[in-house]
Structures are given as structure tokens and as C-alpha cells.
Amino acid sequence: MSSETMPSLQCAVPFAESGSILLGHGSGGKLTARLIEDTIVPALSNPLLATLDDQVFVPIGSERVAFTTDSFVVTPIFFPGGDIGELAVNGTVNDLAMGGAVPRFLSLAFILEEGLPIAELERVLASVRRAADRAGVVVVTGDTKVVGRGSGDKIFVNTAGLGTPRAGVSMSARRIRPGDSILVSGTLGDHGMAILALREGLELEGDLVSDTAPLHGIVAAILDAFPDVHAMRDPTRGGIAATLVEIASRQRVGIEIEERAIPVKHAVRGACEIFGLDPMFVANEGKLVAFVPPEGEAAVLRAMRAHPLGRDAACIGRVTSSHGGTTLVRTAIGGQRALDLPFAEALPRIC
């Protein structure tokens, strides 16, 4: 590989132990998990926070409301298939949808760097409006702050989302059981490789385009077909590997995955081979993974494949009662390896 094609990836975690925040703490790897589980959650401990799902259902009077929050620091802010504005709306909508909630309202807060062209902010706002209209949500409140030149990176976005629960649906990682089928809604690694290719000026045959999309529509189709889905997640930072390892570890179940069954686009696989990356560890922004009782697998796959966002849906594995806390991958050549997270991704600032 020539120096022109070598990626200028950063070492997001120069040391495994540090008394300071490292870039790797935001990557979705082991450092992120440690920061959340060892520092943040203990300091703020309460029963609602302890669920650690993508959203929480909070009681307000006699009603329950789904609530989530997220922040977006992706660089560059415009990329093939989307931009930071669309990403912020879709990401928040998807966190609500992973609990089966119907997204309703969003807040939107901007941290702007001095010197950002107004035209770029207007472009992001137009994208936010289009994405919100597409998702059927309304931006109802927000905030704007400006930091000095060099104290930020163009624009950071923080969101919060409110949604209404879907009747008869109860999805949480705590409901995952041995025997559950593990289904993905489509090809993995699209978003992360689109960002990396843009940063590195990589040109490959085939499209490398972010998969950012609102998932509440496909979630509704799935739940109409089979309401008793145990859990859903959108595998963003750290890819599907982070999702599976986290669930196996926290729920003390075993997970077994078939590498051959994982759908990956040829362009994404080629880019991963060039950069020495595994598609399972690469971020997604428009895919979901569902944990479904075996009797619901066929119905859920049919519902996924009938939806425009689920045409490449596949069953990639099972939850087991053996090797609790561990995720195993059966490789394409018939071997088996334990799936573990790096301390940090080689690609920070991905969402």
C-alpha cells in the first residue's frame, strides 16, 4: 500500500488507563463502556437510568412518555448520503423507535464555532427540516451557543426527543432470552465507510454512501407483523459488534453469530479490506438489530424485506444459554472466534 492510500487514522486511545478523557472515550469501544458504567452511571444512579436502553419511558401523571437525548459531532459535517442535520434528526428518531415508541417532538441545540459560514448553517437547517418532515416529527424548542474560533469544529448538535408508547409493545434488552433469533435490517458498515472514504479521498467502484435514515416506519411494520419482539437496537458507534458484546455482557447471555450471514456491500467490504477494518465494528445510522423469539423470525424477516429499508434483511445468529457474557462468531472458513471490543475505534467523530 502506497503512502497516498494509507489512512491518517488517529490513535484514539494512546494508553488504556488515564486520568483524563481521551478521544477514545467517545468511540463506542471499551473506553466508552467504562466511562459510562464506572463513572457516569454510578454518579447519577436511579432505577430509570439503570435500564441503559436507547430511550427511557418516564411516567408523567397517569401517562408514560418515551424520552431520549443525543449529541452529534461528526466530521465532516456534509458527507455522501447526508449531513449532520439529517443525522441528528434520524439518530434521535431511531433511539425512540428502538423502544417501539412513535416519535413526536424534538429539541435541537447548536454549538457553533466562530467563523462558520451562515450558508452552511442554512444548509444544515434545511436538511433538519426535510428530515423532520419525512419522519413526521416537529422541532419545538432549542438553543444556540457560539464558541470562539478554534474552540469547536464548525457545528455540534444536541437533541432530545419525545415519543408516545405503542400499545401492547414492551421492548428492552432485559427481555432478551436464549433462543432468540438475531436479525439485522440490512447491510452493515455503510455510514462509517462513507465517512472514512470521504476523509481519506478514497475512490472505489460502487457507492460508499451513508445509510442515515429514520427507522420508525420499518419498526412499525415489524411490530404489526409480530408485536412480541424482545428488543431492538440501532448499531451506531462501534457497529453491530459493540451492540452484541454490550448485550451479551450486561444480560449475561451467550450470542453466536454466523459471519457468512452478515450482509455487507461489496464497496464497503473492499474499503474495509484496504483499511484493515472489520465491517462488524463499523458504524451504521440506518440499520437495526432485532432480538426475536424463534416463532416470530419468519414474520419479522418478511416484514423487514417488504419495507424499502429492509430489503437486505437477514438472520445472523442466535442467543444461547451457554458461554454467558460472550459473543462468538463462526468464521467463513468454519472456525470460531470470540468477539471483543477494541479500547476505541480507529475512526473517531463518526456521528
N, C-alpha and C positions, 0 to 999 in steps of 0.2 A: 504494500500500500504506500503510495507516494505521500509526501508531506502535504500536498494540496488536498488530498481526500481524507486526511486524518482529522477527526472532530476535535475541536478545542473544548472538550468536556472539562468541567471543574471537579476537583476533589471536594465533594460536598461535606466530607467528614474526615479531616486530617487525623483526628485522634478519636478513639472510641469513647474515652472518658474526658470530660472537660467541664470546667466550672462556668463556661459561657455558652450562650446559644450559638449553634453552628448552622450553616446553611442546610445541612443535612437534617436538622430537626423539623424541617418543613417538607420533606421529600416523600413521606409515606412509608419509610422503612422502619428499621428497629429504633432509630433515634426518635422518630415521631411517636411511636408507641410508648417508649419510655417516658418521654416528656409528658404525654397525656396521662398515662397510668400512674407514674411515680410522683409527678409534680402538680399538674393541674387538677386532676380529679380529686386527689386527697384534700387539696386546699379548699375545694368548693363542694365537698361531698354532700349529696342528698339523694333520696330514692329516685327522683325523676332523672337526674343526671346519670345515675348508675347504669341505666339501660344501654347507653353508648350506641344507640341506633343512629341512623342518619337524621332522624327527627324525633320529637317527643310529643306525646299527646297530653296536653295540660288541661286540668279541669277549671272552668270558669263558670261559676254558679252551677247550674244543672247541666251545662253543656261541656263538651270536650272539643278542643281545638288543636290541630296539628301545627307545630311551630318548629322552624329551623333557622339557622343562620350560616353564612358562608362568606369567604373573602377570596378575591381573585387578584393575582399579581403576575399573570402570565406575561412573558416577553418572548417575541414582540407582541404588541397589542393587536395587530392585524395579521392574520395568517390564512392560508388556504382553507376555505370552508367556514370561516367565521372570524370573530374578533372578541375582545374582552367584554364588550357589552352583551352580545348574544350569549357568550359563555356564562356570564353572571346570571342572566335570567334562566337559562336552561339548567344550570347547575342547581339553582335554588328550587326550581320546579321539580327537578328529579329527586332531590332529597325528600321532598314532601311525598312524591309519588311512591317512593320505596317503602313507605308505611301504608300505602293504599289510600292516602288522602287525596282529595280533589283540590288542587292549588287554586287559591282565590286572590290573595293580595301580597304585594311585595313592598319592601322598603329598599331604598337604593342610596348609598352614601359614597361620595367620591373623595379621594385624596389626590389632589392634582399637584404636579410639580411645576414650579415657576418656569415659564418658557414653553409650556405645552401649547402648540398652535390651536387656536379656537376651532379651526376647521376640523382638527382631529377629534376634539371633544364633540362637535356637532355630528360627526360621522358615527361615533360611538353611541350617542343618544338616539340617533335614527335607528341604529341596529337594536338598541334596547326596546324601542317602541315596536319594531317589527316582530321581535321575538316574543314580547309580552302579548301582542295581539294574536300571534299564532298559538300561544299557549293558553289564551283565554284568561290571563291574569291582569291585574291593574296595579301600577305603581302608585301608591297612595301617600307616601311620605319619604323623606330622605334628608341628606345633609351634604354639605360641601366644605372641604377644607383645602387650603393651599400650603405647601411646604416650599422652602427655598430651593433654588436650583442646586441639584446635586444631592438633595436630601430625600429624593424619591426617584421613581423611574417612570416618568410620563403620567401614568394614571393607575391607581389602585382602586378597587371597587369592593365595598362591603354590602351584603344584602341580608335581609331577613324575610322569611316567607310564612304566611298563614294559610292553612287549608282546612277543609272540613272532612271528618272521617267518613269513610264509605261503610254503609250499614252491612253488618254481617262479616266484616273482614277484620282479622287480627294477625298482623304480620310483625314478627320480631325475631332477631337472631336467637332469642331464648326458646323459640318454638322448634328450632331445627332438631331433627331426630335421626338416629341411624335408620338407613333405608331410603332416606330422601334422595331423589334424583337431583342432580345439579345441572341446570340448563342455562345457556347463555343466549342472548337475543341476536347475536351476530358476530362479525369479525372483530378481532381484538387488536389493540395497539395502534389504531388509525390516528388518533389525536396526537399521541406522543411522537410518533414518527413524522407526522406532518410538521410539527413544531421543530423537531431536530433537523429535518431536511432543510427547512427554511433558514434556520440559524447557520447551518454549515454550507449552504449553497449547493446542496446535493441534487442532482438531476438523475432520475431513474425512469425507465419505461414503466408506464402505468401511473395512475394518480395517487399522490400522497396528500390526502385531504382530511381535515379534522372531521370527526363524526358527531360534533356537537349537535344535540337535538333534544327537544322536550319528550320525556318518556311517559307522561301520564296517559297518553292515548293508548299505547301498547299495553300499559299496566291495566287499564280499564278493560281492554279486550281479553287479557289473560284472566282477570278476576270474574268476568262474565262467563267465561268458559269453565273455570274451576275456582270457586271462591276460597277454598281452603289451602291456598299457598302458604307455606310456613314462614318464609322470609324472602325479601328481595334486597339487593344492594346494587348500586351503580359503582363499578370498579374504576375509580378515578386515579388519584395518586398511588403509585406503586402497582397499578394494574390489577388484574384478577388474582395474581399471586398474593398481594397484600390482603385482599378480601378473604381469600380462602385460609391463609395462615392465621389471620386475626380471629376468624370464626372458630377454626379448629382449636386454637389456644384458649380462647375465652369460654367456649362452650364445652370444652373437654370431650370433643368427638373426633373420630378419625375421618379423614377425607381422602378419597382415591380418585385420581384424575387420569384420563387417557389422553396422552399428548397428541395422538393422531386425530382425535375427535375435535380438537380446538380449531375453530375456523379463523384463518389468518389470510389476508390478501397477499398476492404474490409480491406486490410492490413493498408492502410492509415487511414481509419476510426477508426480501432482498436487502432492504435498508438495515434491518436488524443484524443480518449476517455481516454486512460491511462494518458496522459499529460494534459488533460483538455483544449484542443485546438479545435477551430472551423476550419474545412478544408477551409472555405472561406477566412480565414486570413493567410493561409499558402502559401509560395512562390511556384511558378511554373517557369520552364525555357524552356518548350517546348510546351506551350499551347497558344492559342489566344482567345480573345473575340471579336466578330464582332457585329456591330450595323447595321442592315439591314432593309430596307423598307419591309413592310409585303409582298409585291408581290414578293420579292426575297427570302423569307425564305426557301421555299421548294427547290429551285435550289441550294442555298448555302449549306443547310444540305446534299443534295445528293452529292455535290462536296466534302464536308468535309469527309463524310463517305466512299467515294470511294478512299480516299488517306490513305496511311498507318499511317499517324499521326493524322487522324481524325475519326477513326473507332467508337469511343465512343462519337462523337459529339452530342450535344443536344441543344434545345431551353430552356433557363432557365427563361425567363421573357420578359418584355416589358418596353419601355419608355412611360411615360404618361405626360399629361399636368397638372395633379393635383399634390398636395404636392411638388411643385417645390423645388429643392435643397435637397430632402430627398430620401433615398433608403429604401424601405420597403421589408421585407421578410415574405412570408406566410409560416408558420412553418408546419412540418409534421403532427401536430395534429390539424391543421386548424386555429391556432391563427396567429397573425401578430405582428411583431416587427420592430422597426426602426434599421437600420444597421448603426453603428457608429464605428469609428476607435479608438483603444486604443492610448494612447500617444506614445507608442512604442511597437514593437513586443517583445515577451519573448525570441526570438531566433535571436540574432544579428549575423553579419558576415555570412549571408546566401548566398550571391552572390558577 
